[in-house]
């Protein structure tokens, strides 16, 4: 089967006829790209009208003619297409055997509006007019005998090789070290899948939504999309925005490399803005820029805190306030792409929509399961509101033969099956003794994120279900490099000192024996407010071992995350959007129980899904032991989710049980919880003597220590 990926084309009628032909060919395995790729040359970007990459025929380049104009130098155009494609492919040694390419390149002109072929054209420059011509040409094209190179070829066409170039591991000496395994793993993730390619190349004249799991490639897809849009139309004013500050450098690096591949030039940063969602007078942001252009009051974080009732909706309040103060919106961007939309206010998304020029090209990507604010993404009809007639301003529909408006990326290329299913099980509380914590409102979402029901019964409310990942959505190569016992570990220690000493010894082994780099390791602590204090001892011990470390955004730049010579310690809010081979989630006991349990389990889920190879979830105390036992039940079920699917009324009750406490009460409860934890920890470490505490306080601690 041929997957059709429709990019921007100024020859739409003829291109669609070509696409229709290949949609009917079931005997060819590959992809037909319309308006893609764009090849970087010394003169800039060279666009290819259409390209077939198949296991049967290698590469066939289509020069497409729209209309009946015969005044076209077919020979020169076909020669240009051939030489530029050959030059691109020859740069990649994996596609060469000595001096020869391992793939055959064919070039043809497709002119369906012509009545007859142009005269005086050599047979070496074929021209196809009708379906019969296409049939004969394809069938007579020399078969590709070295199609074991198919994945590498696709990787080069899609420019994914530019990512692999930046992760060179030439220093590897041991055949079976973690570093060697990681190199093979990174080489295996060589291609965009069909949905990712569609998300990159297919551009909607309006709103496009991209939904995907952690590790499904949303950030890379958005960076590639920016590069593609910039290469095809350099006059567009494009902005890409995000929640996590450390994504800024990552986006700039990816966009720069992808654009260079397509145009042989760096992006015009006057036209492409990599810009944070909030911003400030010192650093531009979408919200700050909106306030400046519309002459409304800008509120920074501290000012926003003063007018809000909790510590989690400041940005929502300021965006709503700014929108309500403007009647006539200035429109100054042609395209806005939003990453991590699940963590940004609905009013921010509306704000972005309001400043777009027609046809309002907005691309927003999100993973609702990584939502750290306990809010659900609303449907587009509600999210973007209604017009003066009461009709939705945005309604997404996928129409065959048109660019897709709603794209789901269901394959996870980061987390192995054991890690991902464990993260989902713990996040929802599938095997929690006290019962579920939360659940999808729509059961179909389980299938959309890549699970299949392996029981004989359907996914019916009130009945047992058995959900498992598929080979497509969780490729086996992500877990086959290491035993499951090494892929994921939960460990409980007696106290914090034991936890820290074990952490430091493991990191030392990772660097000295496992052939991992500092940038392959991430240490995550659940709570941002206590991060600096909680990781201080571990950083001191690492320093004694001559291992440098940083606290993300505190002892290093807010916009830089990894460094080659330092281990990164981070809270979950800065970890989001980043990944590492080895993840250490410390103090995981804080995610087991207590107030705001949905949020705590979301933190646990998000931290676990940062891992692209190995995961260590560690902590101490009774809560950590209970969390480890919950994970043991996941292992006993062979990483299959088995639970009784809650009814609609039960799901509603779950929302009530786990709802947010009203804000003033919430702050009081959280403060009491932290104070009690601090007293208990100090007593257990011997800093204070339990017997010296007042009797009432000892009674209170005994009463509540099992709750918190």
HUGIDA-V715797 format. One line per field, one symbol per residue. phi: phi as a letter, one per 30 degrees, with the letter a starting at -180 (. if undefined). Layout:
phi->???
This chain:
phi->.cdccccdbcbddddddddddddccdccclbccciadccdbdcjdcdcdabccbddbicbccdcccjcdcdbdeddddddeddddedddddcddcbchccddbdccbbccbddddbdddhcdddbdbcccddeeeddddcdeddccddceddddddddidddddddcdbdddccdbdddddddddddddcbddeddedddcdccdlcbcbcadeidjdddddddddddddddbdddccbcbacdeddeddddddddddddddbibdddddccccbdddiaedbdaedddddddchcdccdddddedcccbcbbeddddddddddccccddcbcdbbccchddccddddddddddcdddcidbcbcabddcdcciccdddeddecicddcidedbbcbcceibeddbccccccccddedddddddddddiecdedjecaaedcddddddcjcbdcdddddcdicdbbcbdcdddbedddcddbdedcebbcbccdadddedddeddddddedccdicceddbbcccdcddcedddceddddddddcicdabceiccbedcccdbdcadccadddcdeicbadccccchdedcdajdhdeddddddeddddddcabbbcbabjddddddddddeddddchhcdcaddddedddddedddcdddeeedddddddddddddddddddddidbceddddeddddddddcdddc
